[in-house]
Amino acid sequence: MLIYAAISGHGYGHGSRSGAILLALAQRQPSWRLVLSTSLPESFLRTVFGGVPFERRPCAWDVGVVQADALGADPAATLLALDDLERRLPEQIAAEARWLKAQGVPVLLLGDVPPAAARLAEAGGWPLIWVGNFGWDAIYAPMGGPFPAWAERCYQLYRRGQGLIHAPFSMAMPWGLPELRIGLTVAPLRERAEALRQRLDLPERARCVLVSFGGLGFQLGEEPFHRWPDHVFVSTDPSAAGAANVRLLPQGLRLLEFMPLVERLITKPGYSSFCEALAHDVGIHLVHREGFAEAPVLEEGLRGHGRHRLLSQQQLREGDWQLDQPLHPASAGPLARDGAETAACWLEQQALANS
């Protein structure tokens, strides 16, 4: 069996989510081939999958929303990128369909969540299961101008799948498909927490904070960190490296490995960051984000399911991070932590039923 995962290159969160599910699937079916078709960097995918073998097909399947930086969107650049992708997709779909047919084995497609995966599935008559907490139809619809027409195209393609793994923190996905609702999707830890603590000379958990803004990053410089001399920060921001209380994330290690070592995470709205933090009971200081319809949904989900504080972008830049303030409790209680395993079991059943 070949599992062909078409994964959005919009952000690392899609790769982390699909990676967690596919790692759980590999535990159940270690002989199945995992093929990752994505524009995400191979170095990132190697970090996600560790020693679990996979094959990579370097394909760009969607645009998402072009970002000016980790906290801002660029609608004009997004429209240009959508037009460019639409011109290139027919050739890519034909080439990938030929490659898949040449493998001579049963195929199941997993889409997270590029709509064009439906066109590839139909090119070869393969079943397609979506996984996501939103589709690009829900993101484009409120953006105005030409975007609602793109939203309708996406919606019609999503309806052509065979099922949906419905992740938490979700927007509406009314695609009329059989669906499985799951909890947090989190991969297993691979590093020993105490060994990491000693390696980075970290203090007790209560004084440790993780700072990350995804693949694009967000440069804060050293000054905001100087406001918190009693805390030690693990950060992905090289501009902060000169601060005595900052430890840069070591290359090749996942942020996930540090969740048991920190009490709080400063970040933007992001599905996989939320899953990993909440699964390890890390409080989230969430920085407000404009121009992306998923952000308020994630913010509301955080209020319901995680300990938190909310920050403005100005507070972020000025270092007014409220680390000396208590975290607000969740209003609705925790989410189940077995989302990856539940999704993998369902994927396995779908694959076997269609083989």
VENGI-V484277 format. One record per backbone hydrogen bond with DSSP energy under -0.5 kcal/mol. CO is the residue of the C=O (numbers start at 1). NH is the residue of the N-H. If there is no record, write none. Layout:
# VENGI-V484277
co:CO nh:NH
co:CO nh:NH
This chain:
# VENGI-V484277
co:1 nh:3
co:1 nh:33
co:2 nh:4
co:2 nh:108
co:3 nh:5
co:3 nh:35
co:4 nh:6
co:4 nh:110
co:5 nh:7
co:5 nh:37
co:6 nh:112
co:7 nh:39
co:11 nh:14
co:11 nh:15
co:12 nh:16
co:13 nh:17
co:14 nh:18
co:15 nh:19
co:16 nh:20
co:17 nh:21
co:18 nh:22
co:19 nh:23
co:20 nh:24
co:21 nh:25
co:22 nh:26
co:23 nh:27
co:24 nh:28
co:25 nh:29
co:29 nh:32
co:33 nh:3
co:33 nh:35
co:34 nh:36
co:34 nh:55
co:35 nh:5
co:35 nh:37
co:36 nh:38
co:36 nh:57
co:37 nh:7
co:41 nh:45
co:42 nh:46
co:43 nh:47
co:44 nh:48
co:45 nh:49
co:46 nh:50
co:49 nh:52
co:55 nh:36
co:56 nh:58
co:57 nh:38
co:57 nh:59
co:59 nh:61
co:66 nh:74
co:69 nh:72
co:71 nh:290
co:72 nh:68
co:72 nh:69
co:74 nh:78
co:75 nh:79
co:76 nh:80
co:77 nh:81
co:78 nh:82
co:79 nh:83
co:80 nh:84
co:81 nh:85
co:82 nh:86
co:83 nh:87
co:84 nh:88
co:85 nh:89
co:86 nh:90
co:88 nh:92
co:89 nh:93
co:90 nh:94
co:91 nh:95
co:92 nh:96
co:93 nh:97
co:94 nh:98
co:95 nh:99
co:96 nh:100
co:97 nh:101
co:98 nh:102
co:99 nh:103
co:100 nh:103
co:100 nh:104
co:101 nh:104
co:106 nh:2
co:107 nh:127
co:108 nh:4
co:109 nh:129
co:110 nh:6
co:110 nh:112
co:111 nh:131
co:112 nh:8
co:114 nh:117
co:115 nh:118
co:116 nh:119
co:116 nh:120
co:117 nh:121
co:118 nh:122
co:119 nh:123
co:120 nh:124
co:121 nh:124
co:121 nh:125
co:121 nh:126
co:127 nh:109
co:128 nh:162
co:128 nh:163
co:129 nh:111
co:130 nh:165
co:132 nh:167
co:133 nh:171
co:135 nh:138
co:135 nh:139
co:136 nh:140
co:137 nh:141
co:138 nh:142
co:140 nh:143
co:141 nh:144
co:144 nh:147
co:145 nh:148
co:146 nh:149
co:146 nh:150
co:147 nh:151
co:148 nh:152
co:149 nh:153
co:150 nh:154
co:151 nh:155
co:152 nh:156
co:153 nh:157
co:154 nh:158
co:155 nh:159
co:157 nh:160
co:158 nh:161
co:163 nh:130
co:164 nh:166
co:164 nh:180
co:165 nh:132
co:165 nh:167
co:166 nh:182
co:173 nh:175
co:178 nh:164
co:180 nh:166
co:184 nh:186
co:184 nh:339
co:184 nh:340
co:191 nh:193
co:192 nh:196
co:193 nh:197
co:194 nh:198
co:195 nh:199
co:196 nh:200
co:197 nh:201
co:197 nh:202
co:198 nh:201
co:204 nh:207
co:205 nh:208
co:205 nh:263
co:207 nh:232
co:208 nh:263
co:208 nh:264
co:209 nh:234
co:210 nh:266
co:211 nh:236
co:213 nh:217
co:217 nh:70
co:218 nh:220
co:222 nh:225
co:222 nh:226
co:223 nh:226
co:223 nh:227
co:224 nh:227
co:225 nh:228
co:226 nh:229
co:228 nh:231
co:232 nh:209
co:233 nh:235
co:233 nh:247
co:234 nh:211
co:235 nh:249
co:236 nh:238
co:237 nh:240
co:238 nh:241
co:240 nh:243
co:243 nh:246
co:245 nh:233
co:247 nh:235
co:250 nh:253
co:254 nh:257
co:255 nh:258
co:256 nh:259
co:258 nh:261
co:258 nh:262
co:259 nh:262
co:263 nh:283
co:264 nh:210
co:265 nh:267
co:265 nh:285
co:266 nh:212
co:267 nh:287
co:270 nh:274
co:271 nh:275
co:272 nh:276
co:273 nh:277
co:274 nh:278
co:275 nh:279
co:276 nh:280
co:277 nh:280
co:277 nh:282
co:278 nh:281
co:283 nh:265
co:283 nh:285
co:284 nh:286
co:284 nh:309
co:285 nh:267
co:286 nh:311
co:287 nh:269
co:292 nh:295
co:293 nh:297
co:294 nh:298
co:295 nh:299
co:296 nh:300
co:297 nh:301
co:298 nh:302
co:299 nh:303
co:300 nh:304
co:301 nh:305
co:302 nh:306
co:303 nh:331
co:304 nh:332
co:304 nh:333
co:307 nh:284
co:308 nh:328
co:309 nh:286
co:311 nh:288
co:312 nh:316
co:313 nh:317
co:314 nh:318
co:315 nh:319
co:315 nh:320
co:316 nh:319
co:319 nh:321
co:322 nh:325
co:328 nh:308
co:336 nh:184
co:338 nh:342
co:339 nh:343
co:340 nh:344
co:341 nh:345
co:342 nh:346
co:343 nh:347
co:344 nh:348
co:345 nh:349
co:346 nh:350
co:347 nh:351
co:348 nh:352
co:349 nh:353
co:350 nh:354
co:352 nh:355
